[in-house]
Amino acid sequence: MGFDSIEEFWTREDLVRASAAAYASGEDLIRRFESAFLARLGGGGSALFVPSGRAGLRLALATIKTRARDRVLVPAFCCDVVGEAILREGLRPLLLDSGATVGSLDWNACARTIRTEKVAAVVVPHLFGLPLDIKELTQEARRHGTFVIEDCAHCLGGAVDGTAAGALGDFSIFSFNVEKPISMGGGGMLVSSPRAPIAPGDASRIRSYREARAPSPDVERTELAAWLTQQERRRRHVGQPARTTAERAGRLLSKLTHSRVALAVTDVLAREPEPRAGVLRAALGLALLERYPVVQSRRSRNHDYLAARLLDAGVGTLMSAGRGIVPAWLKAKLLVPEAKGDRIRALTRRLWRRGFIAGRITWPRTMDQEWRLALRVARLGPLPNAHRLARLGVDLPIHQNLRDGDLDALAACVIESLG
Ligand SMILES: Cc1ncc(COP(=O)(O)O)c(C=O)c1O
């Protein structure tokens, strides 16, 4: 494999530079990071650097929840930590089906529910970098006193008709966790639009929440150095068979921790993530934000290149952007035809051996499948499209380190396996 399989785009030198800036400038860097981030989204409203995307979501929900409204609409096909954040705020997730096309939502069910139930908020994820057009939904929600929270964990730099994803609804959250548009091994951003400003009291509460938990630059430096070491280990492992017993045991353990049984246990035991929003990450975030447009355009270009290779090959459908939508692709998501579903496992193994991190990664199960027994989680009717996506959706990498030859090899593997 002649390419770097890990898409995080910073190195030890960046960490050294960010550390120097963090020790020299202090807290002020966090404000600068927040302003620079907000400027990327068009500048309105406010941005608060928070420990994680899920912490941002909880903080947004905490500012809007009322006794009379305890439901939050959220797609069943989404990261389960989103549902968990809703539950932890004492609210009830109402699981929504996906639309017929990959990445879309069942808008009709969504609008119907907003009209008929006391819904506090709708969480709309712009999955894999494709922004959803939520203009009508936002208007409908506003008429019924429901807030729209955009989950931009996968989407930084996308837009709908000239408005940035993250500035379309009332609030938005971003994540700087692993395999996100900008990844710093943790941290997130909570953005509120000028229409739904976070009240000054809430903003200062959130700032003190963050400041009370902010790791010191020393702690962050150690964490981020460990993170880089972990990425280096990952880099070495991709495409390689396990060599030692310890490695084999480690991989088995990691498989088990993703198994259904283990997830059921960890759901109960899950702890809040450690605080990750400190001055050093703000310094690193500023540097990465500056570098990001080049990365974004390379990823988007790679997505289109791969899509063109797979078009008409009979391997399934990829997500695509409609008129007026500017995507900020993070991955390509291929929906494999039902009849070829049994070939996904072999395809995944084959791609892995070639150094491509691919397969049913995000997510192999929907939230209702994860939480069969959770009493506070309700399904808004059957969820056939969400289940199909979890069963037949394959993540394909399109990151900035892949060149045309790599994408040709990736497409060839997919076509040979599924064509
Ligand atoms: C779609 C989506 N939303 C939200 C999150 C939560 O972000 P964080 O891990 O920063 O809490 C994730 C995370 O992994 C995600 O994939």
The ligand as an SDF file (V2000), in Angstrom:
LIG
                    3D

 16 16  0  0  0  0  0  0  0  0999 V2000
  -22.8320   11.5560   13.7820 C   0  0  0  0  0  0  0  0  0  0  0  0
  -22.1660   11.7800   15.1160 C   0  0  0  0  0  0  0  0  0  0  0  0
  -22.6930   12.6740   15.9580 N   0  0  0  0  0  0  0  0  0  0  0  0
  -22.1380   12.9420   17.1570 C   0  0  0  0  0  0  0  0  0  0  0  0
  -21.0030   12.2870   17.5760 C   0  0  0  0  0  0  0  0  0  0  0  0
  -20.4420   12.5930   18.9460 C   0  0  0  0  0  0  0  0  0  0  0  0
  -19.2250   13.2640   18.8920 O   0  0  0  0  0  0  0  0  0  0  0  0
  -18.1930   13.1390   20.1220 P   0  0  0  0  0  0  0  0  0  0  0  0
  -17.5130   11.8120   19.9660 O   0  0  0  0  0  0  0  0  0  0  0  0
  -17.2650   14.2910   19.9420 O   0  0  0  0  0  0  0  0  0  0  0  0
  -18.9810   13.2230   21.3620 O   0  0  0  0  0  0  0  0  0  0  0  0
  -20.4230   11.3430   16.7280 C   0  0  0  0  0  0  0  0  0  0  0  0
  -19.2430   10.6390   17.1570 C   0  0  0  0  0  0  0  0  0  0  0  0
  -18.4900   10.0230   17.2810 O   0  0  0  0  0  0  0  0  0  0  0  0
  -21.0040   11.0750   15.4650 C   0  0  0  0  0  0  0  0  0  0  0  0
  -20.4720   10.1880   14.6160 O   0  0  0  0  0  0  0  0  0  0  0  0
  1  2  1  0
  2  3  1  0
  2 15  2  0
  3  4  2  0
  4  5  1  0
  5  6  1  0
  5 12  2  0
  6  7  1  0
  7  8  1  0
  8  9  2  0
  8 10  1  0
  8 11  1  0
 12 13  1  0
 12 15  1  0
 13 14  2  0
 15 16  1  0
M  END
$$$$
